[in-house]
Amino acid sequence: MKKTIRLDMWKGISFFFLALFLLILVYPLFGILRQSVISGEGQFTFAEFQKFFSQPYYTKTIINSLTVSIAITLATLLIGVPFAYFYSFYQLKGAKFLFVIAILCTMSAPFIGAYSWIMLLGRSGLITKFIRDAFGIRIGSIYGFNGILLVQALKLFPLVFIYMNGVFKNIDSTLLEAAENMGCTGIKRFFKVIIQLAMPTILAASLLVFMRAFADFGTPLLIGEGYRTFPVEIYNQYLGENGTNYSFASAISVIAILVTTAIFFLQKWITKRYNFPISALHPVTKKTPKGIRGVLMYVYCYALIAIAFLPQLYIVYLSFRNMDGAVIKDGFSLGNFEMASKRLLGRSVSNTLIFGAVALIIIILFAILISYLVVRRSNPLNNGIDTLAMIPYIMPGSVIGIALVIAFGKQPFALTGTAAIMIMALVIRRMPYTIRSATATLQNIPISTEEAAISLGASKLKTFARVTVPMMGNGIISGAVLSWVAIVTELSSAIILYNNRNITMTMSAYVAISRGNYGLAAAFSTLLTALTTVSLIVYLWLSKSEDIKL
Amino acid sequence: MSVNIIIKNAVKKYGENTIIKGLDLSVKKGEFFTLLGPSGCGKTTLLRMIAGFNSIEGGDFYFNDKRINDLNPSVRHIGMVFQNYAIFPHMTVRKNVEFGLKNKKFPTDQIRSQTDRFLKLMQIDSFADRMPDKLSGGQQQRVALARALVIEPNVLLMDEPLSNLDAKLRLEMRSVIKQIQNSVGITTIYVTHDQEEAMAVSDRIAVMNAGVIQHIGTPKDIYQRPANLFVSTFIGRSNILKGRLNIQSGRAVLEIGDYRANIDGVADKHLKQQDVQVSVRPEEFLLSHAQSDEGIPATVDDAVFLGLNTHYFVHMDDGERVEIIQESTMKNDIKAGSRISLGVNTEKINLFSSDGSQNLLSGVNNDVTQN
């Protein structure tokens, strides 16, 4: 008799998630679809799509987004794969330092890179002026395509590095020896064997980088100027000078979702051809870099990390400089921070921490329950829930923002500007990643451990709480720290959902930049950087390993 | 408290696939009972049905008089040892062993003393506060055993517990398991595919194939008088020769080619002329290198000296290949290429019906109840 009651509890949880996801994922997605084909008079019409495709002004945004995202993906592979190769196969001095800084680069808030590079290489940037004054040379503009490529490639290559490091570590040294034995060495071996073995991972990393680049909002907004991308266009349509046009913003969103979905399945399709498992019984022993090649290796790794980390360092430096608007004055002080304390600093910080913490707790709870449903109680309903939970993966942040505004901005919900809608956005944005890692963790736990607990007299609920969850613990907690960082630096959905009440640190920094108050922006950004750095230290301390999963 | 286990007409289905149909089994109180068979024969499936982790599609399972079909695994009061040990990785050795006692709401002081007793019994008391990942395979195995036994279960179930250990540890743990089972006196069902391991630990063995129990008996029973050809080839090595049973003046005579031998043990009901399959274990050949008219003529392909024994790989003149084991002698005069003549130990060999389904000799002890 008891058995049926327990079954009902998990069934109940299944139905809860089904209902919840219908409400917070399917309903907003449907809302966007509906909005995009319904005219102001309530008629069904493809007018908005016609408008989009008939005017190059608009079609250009998607083409631009695609072009720059592909360029960024290729660039990150080009600089990230060699970096990972040197890191994984050679005994570099200061490897741990390189690792930590690389992670810090990729964890920075979305606009810090663009903002800082403008301050360095922009029209009146530090380096621009220095080169002009010293050599009389004018360097090219970093606004537009080049700027976005520079900023994003430097921010996202660590993702490629983390992924590749993971797979390089799993390449069995005997495979390399076998290749060498058969006469395949050096650069030939790198392309014929190592890269082939790493192909599934390269594709996975490419998809991740592409999705990030494609959906990125902060960078093109600041540094894109005439090079218009679709997330910025959605924002403009939502909050543009010409007034709000939800229908057109929705139409662009639908087109963006179609593009990301296509890319998602294209990647899955290509990955299928490389479906083989690898695991190293004999990991490769790291070699000591020698000679001129060793020197070049060091130069490459350290120069790359230095350039990638430069923006954040410069922002921290700026935050202590005396500033007047966008102009740097002589001397150092805490003036910027004092100003920040008068500009919603307290509210921003407390909102950031509270929203982040609440969202994180919800995400962890959901991830544990859903992964349990999927792995241990696999049935069509639960697999369906898992698929629904992956929807946000193909929805760029600004699209999620718009979708939530359309779905919950008016009666009966009217949640715009509340903590609830902000937390909802954060949960939706980050949930797919945490569910994937929780599912992977649970799949690696043999079910016999839970059976052992049951045969020792523990109830199913107790087994779940005392055995299953603690065993998943490590994987989930370390993943959660990375989710936390993504949450506190969230911009693209927050910019559509924020107001004075639910403003966060990232938003405060962004507002300061957009008003030309660069000192204030530097102060907020520095505090954000401090927060992400502390989080990373906590992560490294918790995980006790270099295996980062994003 | 130990129980006897009675299984009547057990049925297991996966979808439309029937894995076990109508299996009967009875395990005596305190007995060390082994389910032995090739992988996929249904032995682990049956064990998990007893444990409650697999659903039961038909039949009745009893511990003593109590029907357990619908009991939750957690209240069947079973100690289980898993193939991968299933030690809780997030708990110390002591916490692992205590886990069952805590669930059964034992008083604190008793949990302590009981746990200590079994940690000591399994000789892991010095590791009590270590985490499992700091233990070797053999030590983890001891923890798993202590954890299963500490709750003093009705039944101990073990699913290939030694298969993850290296050969030397396997021998050691096998005697530990046997010894502990003896001293605790608990009804035990043990699953393995390793026939030597099964013979070493078991009171009785059930040989399974394709979801059907072929033979239940003591190790001696199933080795010396296997119920059918499958058991004969699965337990130990057997050379299978084609032969014919003739009756001459009331006595059974086995013919293999031109070779003749009197067989005394043929059961009365099988005393008739028929084709037979002869199972001759490698040590049951009589080998003489003198050419004689009586034996089966053969040629040695290879002779492998292994110390105690020497193995001969031989082909008979009709092309049949057989393997022979003889105790090594000081003189080594049978080399590859030698012509030899073979006889069989008529007391030890087994004769099976031409389809291999039954042993024709008397003295087969088989506890399988025929349906």
Interface residues (C-beta under 8 A of the other chain):
Chain A: K2 K3 P446 S448 T449 E451 A452 A453 I454 S455 L456 G457 A458 S459 K460 K462 V467 P470 M471 G473
Chain B: A51 G52 F53 N72 P73 S74 V75 R76 H77 I78 G79 M80 F82 Q83 N84 A86 I87 F88 P89 H90 F99 G100 N103 K104 A144 R147 I151
